[in-house]
Amino acid sequence: MSRYDLDEAALAAHLHPLPPYRARQLFDGMHRRLAEPAELTDLPLGLRQSLGEDPLLAPALGLLAEQSADHGQTLKWLFSLHDESRIETVLMHHRRRSTVCVSSQAGCAMACSFCATGDAGFARQLSAGEIIEQVVRAARAARAVGRRLDHVVFMGMGEPLANLGAVLAACERIVGPLGLAARHITVSTVGIVPGIRRLARVPLQLNLAVSLHAANDELRDRLVPINRRYPLDALLAACSDYAAATRRRISFEWALMDGVNDRPGDAAELAGIAAPLGAHVNLIPLNPTPGGAGRGLSGSRPRRVSEFRQELLARGVNATVRATRGREIDAACGQLAAGVPSP
């Protein structure tokens, strides 16, 4: 439970018998102004003090550790929750934007063979408020260095579409009171077909990124076990319907692994899927994790990454190589939870 799970009506009920406008001031201050309750100088001093001591309004995220990389342009936070579950959140500053990568679950049940979070196992779902609070913490940190947080990606710990109710509730608050553009929010999934179909009906114009990593069922069954439940035919049908319903371009995430999914045949198979959908492909050289190394998985070499991209481009697929950020602090794609100590 987070204070950001409370809407304005719930805050008004909690603050009763204070007049409702105090709840509006508090709600606005926590969201639009990114303020702690005790920082709201438009409230009387006595009220600010009582709000600052109110356990219901205390932060839900307890900071355990902060690490930086990339000359301070990447920050990773390890947070403890009320039940001692632990999550990680990453803030990345780029030249023209600042992006927070948020967790939607404590741990992950998807067990992808190359992902440290999957190796850590699943603890529990996060509430919408716990997700929102990650965004607020990142927005405050960005503001402290003269930046504005303007992008949110659900690519941290957990499978967002396995916690879609909380994710969508968080997105509504991020777009509403927090004021970010829906088109600057990306929800990632390893391929939860019912979640994709539900997301297609959501009025918010969110971006969808599918962690594909293999373009045939045999290989994908090995790399992404949920493929056994939702094989490629079902996944691609859902992606096609999503693109038609939303008119939004889908992105395919592809972690390039040496000798596993970076062969010319893999590029041809991927192009055969991505081109008809008009999908964009994000190529990500696999980041090292203890589990991946134990399974003999390693990232493709830079030359092969470049060649693979050219093979996709030659087949009419728009493809880019994602710049690796935060690898040395286990903050890069697939690394979250790799360095998290047990509670």
N, C-alpha and C positions, 0 to 999 in steps of 0.2 A: 504494500500500500504506500502510495506517495501522495503528498499534498496536491500534486497535479492530477490525481484521480478525482478531485473535487471540482465540480462545476460551480458556476456562480450561485445557483440555488442552494447547493450543499454548503457552500461557504456561508451564505446568509443564515441558513438554519444553525450552523455551528456558532456563528457570532451572535445569535439572538440573546438578549433583546436589543442589541445595537440596530440602528436603522439599516435598511437594505443597501443604501448607497455606500456604506462602509465596505460591504462585501464586494460591490462593484469596484471600489478603489483598490481593494486588495487583489482581486482577480486581475484587473488591468495591470497593476504594478508587477505581479508575478510573471505575467506573460509579455505584454508589450514592452515593459521597461526592464524585464529580466531581473527584477529586484528581489532581494530577501525581504520578508515582511518587516523586519526591524529597520530596513533602509528607507522605508516609505515616509518621507518627511512631510507629506500632506496629511498624514495621520497624527493625532495627538501623541505626545511622547509617552504617556502612560499606556496607551493602546499599543504603540509599537513595542514597548517592553513586554507587555503581556503576550503579544503575538510571537515575539522572539522566543518566549519560554513555553509556548504551546506545543506539546508533543505531537499533536496531529499535523502541525505545520512545520515540523522539523524536517530537514533533508532526509530523503530515503536512501540516498547514495552516500555511503561513507568512504571517503578517499583513503585507500590503502597505499597506493604508489602512483607516481607520475614519472614518465620517462619521455625524453625528447630525442629526436633524430633529425637528419636532413637540415642541419644548422638551425634547429629550432622551428622548422616549418612543419614538422610532424610531432604531435603530442599523443601519448597513450596514457589513459587512466585505468587503473584497476580499482573497482568499487566493490564494497561489501554491502549487501542488502540486509534487511531486518532479520532474516532467518540465517544469516551467514553465507548465503549463496553469493557467488562472485561473478562479476561480469567485467568486460573491458569495452572501452569506447575510444575511438581514434579521431582526432581532429587533424585535418591536412590543409595547409595553406598553399594554394597555387597562385600563379601570377594574377589571374583574373577572378578567382573564386576561392571560397573557403568551404570545405566539405566536412561534415561529421559522419562517421561510419558508426551506426548504433547497433546495439544488440537487442534482439527481440525475445530471446530465451536465455536462461542461465544454463549453459551447455548446449548440446545438440544431440538429437536422436538419429540423425540421418546416416552417420557412420561412413561418410565418404572416405575412401582409402587414403587420400592425400591431405586431409584436413585435420589440423591439431584439435580444433574444437570438437569434431566428431569423435576423436580418440578420447576426449575427456568425459564423454557421456552426457546424459541429460539430467538436469536438476529440476527445473520447473519453468513455467511460463512467466514472463514479465507482464505486469499490468500496464495499461496505457500510460498511467502516470509515471511509472518507472522509465518508460521509453521517452516520454516528453521531457522528463527531468534530465536525461542525458543530453538532449538537444539544447536545453536551457543552459546547462553547465558549459557546453561547448560554445554557445553563443556568447556567454559572459567572457570566456577565455579569449575568444576572437576579438571582442570589443576592447578587451584590456590591451591589445597590441595594435589597436587602430584598424581592425578588420571587421567585416560584417559576414556572419555566417549566412550563406545563401543556398547551400545544397545539403540534402540529407540522403544518405544511402543506407538501406537496410541490408547491410552486408557484413555485419558484425557476428557475434555469437548467436547461433540458433537458426531455425528455418522460419522465416517470417510468415509464410502461408500456413504453417501449422499453428500459428497464433494470430490468425487474420483478424479476429474481432478486435483484439487489443491494438494491433497494428493500424487498422483503419480508424479506430477511435483516436489514436495518437496523431495520425495524418490530418484528421479533421481539425484538431487543435493546433497543429503546426501550421496549417494553411490559414486557419481563422485567426485566433488571438495572437499567435506568434508572427503571423504575417509573411511566411515564406510562400513562394509560388509552387503550386502542385506539380508543375512541369519540372521543378528542380528536385523532386523527390523520386527516388528509384527504389522499387521493391524487388528484391532478388529471391529466387526460388531454385531448388534443385529439380523441380518438376512435379509439384503437387497439383495434379490436374483439376480436382474440384476447386481448389483455391484460385487457380488461374481463371476458371469459368466464373467464379464469384467476383473476382476482381474486375472482370470485363463489364460487369453490371454497375460498378461504382461510378457515380457522377464525377468524382475527382479525376483529373487528367494526370494520373500517375504514370511513371515509366516502369516497364517490366523488364527485368534482366533474368534470363534463364541460364543457370549453371549447367552447361551441356557436357562439354569435355569429351564426349565420344558421339559418333554419328551412326553407330550400329549397336544393336541390343546386346550382343555378346560382350563387347568391350565395356559398354556402359553399365551392364550388370555388375561387372567387377569393380569399376571405379565409383559408381553411384548406386548403391544397393536399392534405393527407392525405385529404380528403373524396373525392377522385377514386378512391382505393383502397378506402376504407370509406365509401360514401355513406350518406345519412341513414337509409334503410330498414334497412340492416344495423346501423348504430349504434344506432338506437332499439330494434331487436329485442334487441340485446345488453343495452341499459339495462333493458328490460322484464324480461328473464330475470334480470338481476342483482338488481333490486328484489324479484322473486318469491323468489329463492333466499336472499337475505340479510335480507329484511324491513327493509332500510335505505333511507331516503329519499335519492334522488339529487339533487344540485344541478346546475343549469345555469348556467355563467358566460356573461355576455352583455356584451361591451364595446360600449357604445353609441357609434355613430359618426354624426355629423351627416349626414343625408340618405342614409345607406347602409343602416343597419339599425334606425333609430329611427322609421320611419313607422308610421302606424296599421295598415297591412297587415302589417308585420313583427310587431307586437304580436299581431295575430290569429293569424298562423302559429305564433308561439312558444306562445301559449296552447293552440293545437290539439295541440301536442306535449307540453307540460308538464302540462296538466290531467289527461289520461288516465293519466299515470305518477305523478301525485301529487308531481311534482318541485318543489323550491324553486328560484327564480330569483334569482341574484345579479346585479344590474345594476351595471356598472362604467363610469362615463364614461371614454372612452378617454383614456389618459395620453399626452402628447406624446412621440414618438420621432423621430429623424432619418429613418428609413425610412418611417414612416407619413406624416410631413409631405411627403416627396418623392412619395408616392403620392396626395396630396390627401386624406388621412384626418385628421379632427379630431374631438375629443370633442363629444358632444351638449351643448347648452346646459342649464343647471340646470333651467329651466322645462320643457324637453322631457323631461328625465330624470324629473321628477316626474309629468308627464302620461303617459309610457310606463308607469310603475309603476301608475298608477291604471287604465290600460287593461287591464293584466294582472289586477289585483285584481278589476275588474268582470267578468272572465271566469273568476273562480274560481281564479286562480293565486296562490299565496303568493310574494310578491316583495319584496325589500329592496334598498336602494341601499348598496353598500359604501363606507364612508368611505375617502377617499383618504389614504394615509399615505406620507410620504417622497418626494413628487413632486420636491421641490427638490434632492434628492440622487440622483435616478434610481433610487429604491428602490421605486417603486410598481409596480403590476401592468403587465407588459409592458415595463418599462424596464430590467430587469437586463441588464447588458453595454453599455448605452448610453454609459456614461462610462468603460468599462474600457480602459485603455491597452494596446497590444500588448506582449507580452513581449519 
